[in-house]
Amino acid sequence: MKGVLVIGDLSCCFFLHTRIPLQRGKKTREVLMEKGLLEDFVKHHQYDISTKYTRSSASQGVSEPLLNYFDTEYYGTIYIGTPPQEFTVVFDTGSSNLWVPSITCKSPACQNHRRFDPSKSSTYHGTGTSISIQYGTGSMAGVVGSDTVLVSSLIDTNQQLALSTSEPGPFFTYSKFDGILGLGLGFFGFCVSISPNHTGSMLIFGGTDESYFTGNISWIPVSYQAPYLCFQSFSIIVDGKVIACESGCLAIIDTGTSLLAGPASDVSSIQKVTGKCFISDGAMAVNCSDIPSLPDVIFVINGIQFPLPPSAYTEQFGQGNCISSFQAVDMNLWILGDVFIRAYYTIFDRENNQVGLAKSV
């Protein structure tokens, strides 16, 4: 099946049904960063990324092993330049830029990761243009250039990219990935496995795989594109009552966000209606023994209900209380991150301005 993926500002037409399997790692939350625990946690939970590739028949495309960073970011290996320089990147549907650290960057985040050296690539071309990208964890600044980029078996010989000259911390400092590859424009299926052996997750460019979902695909029309696909008809139901977005809210599905993020008033309503959640060290927590008695939280998108059981929207860190996956953000927008994608196979179809959802197997 033919699909179109845009990395940065350059369109790349993919005619292969390319399969990229994902592996699921240990768990943590952005709240650890806010509490100052992320640095210690990451230092004591190291991961190795595989550089082996499994090449299958042409009809099956090309598979590349990826890792899941604590259930928060899904990242894999790409190559930039001639000869190629290797980097790990997050595949992020909430942005459409490709960037990696520059050899000139002195930020701790850059010093902890592989940095691209333009002088060692015979195909690199600088533009003299500066760039700044704002994320929830801080701002990245850099310069724009172009070079050959290889993603799995897909190659672009004149791909625009940014080289960071400064990066925020501590999240970027102690992450295992080097940069970000924006998937804000394209056609691909995204499935995150919750199997006990942490295998089976898959990112499929240019097509879908019915073995990863059950039932029919519900196609949701997109209201806005900037650069992510945004829904306008969104609400939340608990115990048969609309408790958030009664008049409709804006919402996106984002692989680059790990939690279920929404306006503080909406998250507070969810906390109250469950009745057993409490605030612990700034995080929304729940006693692990109470989880089976918590209600389902139903996300209603374009009139279609997508329920999440309590086992899906809570998890335990260490031996303490379980953490709720709902997080308050200072914006009038709901962001359905990896917690939602683990429950629903998600298809991003930019060409037809729609997102497909089906229950994951």
N, C-alpha and C positions, 0 to 999 in steps of 0.2 A: 504494500500500500504506500502511496506517495504522501510525504508530509513535508512541511516547511518549518525549519528551525532558524531563528535569528539569534546570533550571539553578538552582542554589541549592536552595531548598526548595519551589519552585512548579512544578507540573506543567503542561506545555504540550503539548496534543495536536496533532500535525501530520498533516494529511491529504494533503499534497503529497509527491510524490516529488521531493525537492529535491536538486539536484546542485551540488556546490561543487568545482571543479577546483583542484588544487594544482600549484605550480611548484616545481621542485627547484633549490636553490641550491648554493653551495660547501660544502666539507666542513670540519669540525673536531670536537673531542671535549671532553667535560667535563674531561678530563685537562689541557687547555690552561689551564683556570681554575685547577686545582690547581697547575700549574707557573708561574702568574703570566703566562702568555702570551696569555690571552684578551683582555685589555684592548687590547693592541697589535694583535692580529689583527683584532678587530672595527673598530677605528678606521680600519684601512687596507682594509677590505673592506665598503664601504657598499652598502646595498640600498634601492631605492625600491619602495614598494608601490603597486600600481595601484588606483585608485578607480573604474575603469570596470566596469560591469555588463553582462552579456550576457543578455538576457531572451529565453527561447525559448517554445515553445508550452506550454499548460497541462499537456499530458500528459508533457512532459519536465521540468517544474518550472522552477526558476530557478538559474542558474549564477553563481557569484561567484569571481573569480580570487583565489588565495591564494599566499603565498610559503612556501618552506621555509627556515628559519633554520639554515644550515650543516648540513643533514641531522639536526638535533637537535630542532627544534620546528616544528610546522606551524601557521601563524597566518593570520588573515584579519581583515577589517574588520567591526565591528558599530557600532551607533548607540544612544546612550542619551540619554533626556531629551526635552523639548519646549521650544524647537526641538532637534533632535538634535545631540549632540556625538559626534564620530567617534573610535573607538579601534581598535587592533589587539590581538587576543587569541590566545593559544595554545588550540587545541582539544584538551583533555586528558581522556583516558578514565580517568585515575587519580585524579580528584577530581570533586566535584559542586558546586563553588562558582563563582560569577561575581564577579570583582573587577577594579577598575581603580584607578589612583592618584587620590587626592583632592587638590584644590587646596590643602589645608592641609598636605600632606605635605612635609617639608623634606629627606627623605633624598635622597642623590645619585641613586638609582634613580628617584625620582619627578621630580626636577628635569630628568632627561634624557628624560622622556616626557610625552605629553599627560596632563593631569589634569582630572578631572571637577569642574565647579563647580556645586554644587546650587542656588546662588542664581540661576543662569541657566536653570534648568529649572522650568517652571510645574507639572510633574507629579511632582516629586520629593517623597517623604515620608520623613523620618527616623524611626528607631525608638528611638534612645538606647541601642541594644545594641552592645557591643564584640565584636570577633572576632579570633582569632589562628589562623593556619594555618601549620603546620610543613612545609617542603619540604626536600629533600635539600641545597639550596643556602642554607638559612636560613629564618627565620621572618618572616612578614608579619603586621602588626597593623593593625586598622582599625575602622570603624563600619559598621553595617548599615542599609540603607534600601531603598526600592523606587522604581521608575520605569518608564517605557516603554522597552522594549528591542527593537531590530530586528536579526534575524540573517537575512541574505539577504532573502527575502520573508516570513519568519515574524516575527510581532509579538506581544509580550505587553505589555499596558498596565499591569500591576501586578506587575512582576518584582522579586523580592528580589535584592539585590546588595550587595557590600561595597565600601567606599571605603577604600583603604589610607592609613594615616597614618604608617606607617614600613615600609620594605622593606630586605632585605639586599642586599649587593653582594659581589663585583663582577659576578656573572652577570646579575642583574636590572638593574644600572646600565647595562651596555653592550649589552643585548639590544635588538633592534629592536621587539619587541612591547611593548605597554603593560601588559597584564594577562592574566588566565587565565579561560577559559570552560570549566568542568568538564562533561564529557560522561559522567560516571560512571553515569548512568541514561538508557537510551534504546534505540532500534533504529536502526542506521545501518551502512553499509558503509564501510570505510576501505581505500584502495588508494594505495600510494606508488610512483610510476613510477621506473624506473632506466634509462629510455631516454636515448640520447646527448644529445638536445636538451632534456632536463630538463623535459619537459611530459607531461601525461597523468595525473597523480595526481588522485585524486578522493575527496571526502568526500560521501556520499550519505545524507541523512536520510530515514528511513522506507522504505528499500528497498535493493535490490542491483542491480548492472549486470553481466550475464554477459560483457560484452565485456572486462572487466578481469581475468577469471580463466579457467582451463581445468580441465576435469575436474569431478568432483563436489565438493560442499561437505561437509566433515566437521564434524558438529555435536558440540561438546564440552559435556557438562553442567557446570554451575557448582556448586561446593561451598559457597562463601561469598560474601557480598555486603557490602562495607563500605568505600567505596561501589562499588569496582570488582568485576569478575567474576573469581573466583579458582578455579583448578583444584587438586584435591588429588592426583590421580594424574599425577605428572610425574617423568621421569628423563632422563638424557642418555647416549647411546651413542656411542662412537668405536671404529672398527675391530672392530665386533661385540661389544664389551664395555661393560657399564654402568660408567661411571666417576664418576657423580654421582647421588645420590638413589636408591640401589639399593632402598630401602624406600619410595620415594615422597616427593615434596616438594610444597609449595605453590608455585603459580606464577600470575602474572597477565600479561596482554598490555596494554601501556600506551603510548599515543601520546605521552604527555608525558615518556617516557624515551627517550633516543636509543640507548643501548647494550644489551648483554645482561648484566644485573647479577645476581649470585648470591653466596651465601656464600663467604668466602675459601677455605675448604677445597675446595669444589667447583671454583672457578676455578683453584686451584693444581693440582688433578688434571688439568684440561684442558690447562694449560700443560705439565705433565710428559708427558702422553701424545702431544701433538703433537711433542715432541722438538726443535723448532727455535725455540721462543719464548724470549725473555729479557727481563729487566727493564731498561728504559732510562728514567732520570729519573722513576722511580716508575710508569711505564706498562708494560703488557705489549706487547712489540714483536716483530717478526719481520723478517728480511731479505726484501725484496720479491721477490728472485729465488727464494726458497724457497716462495713461496705455492703454485705449481702442485703441489708434492709434498706439501702438507699434507692430512690426511684430512678428510672430511666430518664435521661434528658433527651428530648426529641428536637432535632433541628428541622425546621420546615423551610424548604427551599422551593420556590415557585409552586407552592401548594403540595409538594411531595414530602412525606415524613421520613427522616433518617434518624432512628433512635440510637443512642449510645447507652449501654448498660453501665452501672457504676464501676464494674471491673475494668471498663475501657477508659473512664475519665478519672481514675485514681491510680496511684502506684506508691510503693513503699521504697524509701531510701534508707539503707542501713537497717537498724533494729528499732527505729523510732516510729512515730506516727506516719500514716500514709498521707501523701500530698495530693491535693486536688489539681487537676490539669487546667482549671480555669484561672486565667490571669487578667487582672484589670489593666487597661491601657488608656492613655490620655488621647483618645480619638473616637469619633463617631463611626466606628467600623468594626465588624467582627472578622477575625482571622481564624480560619479553621486550619490548624497545622497538622503535624504528623499524627497526633492523637486521632483525628478524624480519618486521615488517610489509611491508618492501620485497619479501620473498620470498613472502609469503602474504597474499592478500586476506583481510581480517578483517571479520567481521560481528558486531557487538555487539547481542545480543537480550536485553534486560533482562526483557521481559514473560515470556519462556519460560525465563529463567535458563540461557542457553546462549550459546556463541560459535561461529560458523561459520568454518572455515578452508578455503581453496582456493588452489591454486598460481597465483600471479600470472602474467600473460602478459608 
